[in-house]
Amino acid sequence: MDALLKWRGEFPILDRTTYMISNSLGAMPRGVYDAMRAYADSWAERGVRAWEEGWWEMAVGVGDQIAPLIGAKPGEISLHQNVTLTQAVISSCFDFRGPRNKIVMVDLEFPSIQYFYHEQRRHGAHVEVIPAEDSIRFNLEKFLAAIDDTTLLVPISLVLFRSSYIVNARAIIERAHRVGAHVILDAFQAAGTIPVDVRSLGADFAVGGVLKWLCGGPGVAYLYVREDLRAKLKPSLTGWIAHRRPFAFETGAIEPREDSYRYLNGTPHIPALFACRPGLEILNEIGISAIREKSIRMTTRLLEGAKSRGWKINTPENPAERAGTVSIECPHAYEVCRELLAREILVDYRPSAGVRLSPHFYNREGKWKRFSKPEHGKSTPRRLPMPESSEYAPQRAEMVEKQLRRRGIEDSCVLGAMLKLPRHEFVPEEFRARAYEDVPLPIGSGQTISQPYIVAAMTAALRLLPTDRALEIGAGCGYQAAVLSLLAKEVFTIERRHELASAASEKLSSLGYHNVHVHCGDGTLGLPEFAPFNAILVAAAAPAAPQPLLAQLAEGGRMIIPVGDAENQELQLIEKHDGRLSTRMMEGCRFVPLVGHHAWQKPPER
């Protein structure tokens, strides 16, 4: 009997989903409804008096609910809006202009933290990033060796966000202290799923948030400062709440408090502080030891199921090195993730990780047997690319010679890709006999597959490299994406019509194009979570290049897009160099209209 399942009723979303995404956003406790109502009532009924009746102290007081979950004492935590801001507060305590100015970090750190510390170079910081040897862990000895007497700060995650690898924080802290450096321990992916004791570790600082394993929602991050440092350091990122007499409204320099309020700044985020308390109450009542025991059992089961299918696992198999997430790089992982989401199995996908599954204390183990070991004697073979059909090979060769090469397509890689690709597989059965003619053909839903010449011309204009990541807008039947997939490392394609997106995904998967990720949505918005892209191909005509797509173009990147109205269109090649965009007109064309928030709101009339 699983005693932790008594808490399932406290999480409404569990009634209709299999919730396996607690590493990204924990399930909302039912008590949040009452907590937010209490906030609204206090504002509505008490007005400004609510500040002196509890609101003012919440930015430290609510931290007392987090303290036992990370091994801190009451009063040792201040609460902020996000972890990047807590890192900024800590960083502002130090001067990077002296000889001790090095920041040591690993390239497996969460990107937001890397972005922040790289920007500190403008203030004199020297940032040394230790590259990992694989996607799971980094070389501890190399990392320790980089921490020397010029090192000032060492930001490090206790649990790495992609692989769920538990870092040897004690060794890092001991090394840093021997040379006089300070360690900022990020417990975001640790607190709530493994035991954490920041005081026992001797961490100088600890940061994290409540929205993941602590089921507290967005908008609350915690900052712990070691007791002997608390009154000694003076953050320059400060504000009136850190002042000894904030309501005296004194002008001039701040006279900071000596407790955790010292690390606060502006007016606290009261609604989020109300919302996070029900989850923290539940976690404290359960206790982390019971959660950890169940977590090991569930993640082990997931690992065994993935191994039995021969899938790559980007998570440590040793439970002593593994926190609460299992990252599985199965074939066509992005599409698998989208399909699971469509079936109300909530997981997520991350590049270099795969599908991330994060069961928590409220999950029922029997609920996800589909992830476990297959029945004896059965297996799930990996799909191989469909062999080329000799029946259509002569037509394909004639297409490449007469329609492409003779019309000026000289890129041998593009010609080779189109010679290899079975275009007939991407058109309806009734049009297969015309598959290699230089004409667009209907594919359903009022859409067409572009003629071979225009596919080749647009692809050649992008000058793709084998290391490029490409984005296509307008997946249609998937043919253009398949061409790109033979030339680029990874292809993301967006189709706004669900039936076409689903069919394209299935077709690409069945033919073995596993580096193409099909997404259903508004193509004019792009995919900012996977940006930047080295190449963007828009297979529908827009009145102008959508701004979100331009923003997602990498430095040195190329975009090819048809621009114009229903009657007059031309291909434009847009390139980005030194942050500036240049545009070159290519040739006239005729495409279906690009419909979306940053293009046509409805198709223009012909």
PyMOL commands that set and color helices and strands:
alter all, ss='L'
color gray80, all
select helices_A, chain A and resi 3-10+12-15+31-55+58-61+63-70+83-91+111-123+140-146+169-178+198-201+227-230+240-242+246-248+260-263+270-286+288-308+319-321+333-342+365-371+393-407+412-420+423-426+429-434+452-461+479-485+498-511+523-525+528-530+547-551
alter helices_A, ss='H'
color red, helices_A
select strands_A, chain A and resi 18-19+77-80+102-106+126-130+151-157+182-186+205-209+221-225+312-313+326-329+345-346+348-350+354-357+441-444+447-449+469-473+490-495+516-520+533-538+553-564+569-577+580-589
alter strands_A, ss='S'
color yellow, strands_A
deselect
rebuild
show_as cartoon
